[in-house]
């Protein structure tokens, strides 16, 4: 399983918090994802 735990270096704990960040429409989004025991950063444009 994969979980998004952060957006643009800010911790999130709910979908509502993620939507709030996305509402600002940043040009680049950095997602911090946990997959198993790994932390992964995904950059989206």
C-alpha distances in whole Angstrom, upper triangle without the diagonal:
4,7,10,13,16,18,21,21,21,18,17,16,16,16,20,20,18,21,24,23,23,26,28,27,26,27,24,21,19,15,14,10,8,6,7,10,11,12,13,15,16,19,20,24
4,7,9,12,14,17,18,18,15,14,14,14,14,18,18,15,18,21,20,19,23,24,23,23,24,21,17,15,12,10,7,6,5,7,10,10,10,10,12,12,16,17,20
4,6,9,12,15,15,14,12,11,10,11,11,15,14,12,15,18,17,17,20,22,21,21,22,19,16,14,10,8,5,5,7,9,11,11,10,10,12,12,15,16,20
4,6,8,11,12,11,9,8,9,9,9,13,11,9,12,14,13,13,17,18,18,17,19,16,12,10,7,6,4,6,9,12,13,12,10,9,10,10,13,13,17
4,7,10,10,9,6,6,7,9,10,13,11,9,13,14,13,14,18,18,19,18,20,17,13,11,8,6,6,7,11,13,13,12,10,10,10,12,14,15,19
4,7,6,5,4,5,8,10,11,13,10,8,12,12,10,12,15,16,16,15,17,14,10,8,6,5,7,9,13,16,16,14,11,10,9,10,12,13,16
4,5,5,7,7,10,11,11,12,9,7,10,10,7,9,12,12,12,11,13,10,7,6,5,6,9,12,15,19,19,16,13,12,9,10,10,11,13
4,6,8,10,14,15,14,15,12,10,12,12,8,10,13,12,12,9,11,9,6,5,6,8,12,15,18,21,21,18,14,13,10,10,9,11,12
4,7,9,13,15,16,16,13,12,15,14,11,13,16,15,15,13,15,12,10,7,8,8,11,14,17,20,19,17,13,12,10,11,11,14,16
4,6,10,12,13,13,10,10,13,12,9,12,15,14,15,14,16,14,11,10,9,9,12,14,18,20,20,18,14,14,12,14,14,16,18
4,7,10,12,12,9,9,13,12,11,14,16,16,18,16,19,17,13,11,10,9,11,12,16,18,18,16,13,14,13,15,16,17,20
4,6,8,9,6,7,10,10,10,12,14,15,17,16,19,17,14,12,10,10,11,13,16,18,18,18,15,15,14,15,16,17,20
4,7,8,7,8,11,12,12,14,17,18,19,19,22,20,17,16,13,12,12,13,16,18,18,18,16,17,17,18,19,20,23
4,5,5,7,9,10,11,13,15,17,18,19,22,20,17,16,14,14,14,15,17,19,21,20,18,18,18,18,20,20,22
4,5,5,6,9,10,10,12,15,16,17,20,18,15,15,13,14,14,15,18,20,22,21,19,19,18,17,18,18,20
4,5,5,6,9,10,10,13,15,16,20,19,16,17,15,16,17,19,21,24,25,24,22,21,20,20,20,19,21
4,5,5,7,9,10,12,14,14,18,17,14,14,13,14,15,17,20,23,24,23,20,19,18,18,18,18,19
4,5,5,6,9,10,11,12,15,14,11,11,10,12,13,15,18,21,22,21,18,17,15,15,15,14,16
4,5,5,6,9,10,12,15,15,12,14,13,15,16,19,21,24,26,24,21,20,18,17,17,15,16
4,5,5,7,9,11,15,15,13,14,14,16,18,21,23,26,27,26,23,22,19,19,18,17,17
4,5,6,7,8,12,11,9,11,11,14,16,19,22,25,26,24,20,19,16,16,15,14,14
4,5,5,7,10,10,8,11,11,14,16,19,22,25,26,24,21,19,17,15,14,12,12
4,5,8,11,13,12,15,15,18,20,23,26,29,30,28,25,23,20,19,17,15,15
4,6,9,11,11,14,15,18,20,24,27,30,31,28,25,23,20,18,16,15,14
4,6,9,9,12,14,17,20,23,26,29,30,27,24,22,19,17,14,12,10
4,5,6,10,12,16,18,22,24,28,29,26,22,20,16,14,12,10,9
4,7,10,13,17,19,23,25,29,29,26,23,20,16,14,10,8,6
4,7,10,13,16,20,22,25,26,22,19,16,12,10,7,6,5
4,6,10,12,16,18,22,22,19,16,13,10,8,6,5,6
4,7,10,13,16,19,19,16,13,10,7,6,5,6,9
4,6,10,12,16,16,13,10,8,6,5,6,8,11
4,7,10,13,13,10,7,6,5,7,9,11,15
4,6,10,10,8,6,5,6,8,11,13,16
4,6,7,6,5,6,9,11,14,16,20
4,6,5,7,7,11,12,16,18,21
4,6,8,10,14,16,19,21,25
4,7,10,14,16,20,22,26
4,6,10,13,16,19,23
4,7,10,13,16,20
4,6,10,13,16
4,7,10,13
4,6,10
4,7
4
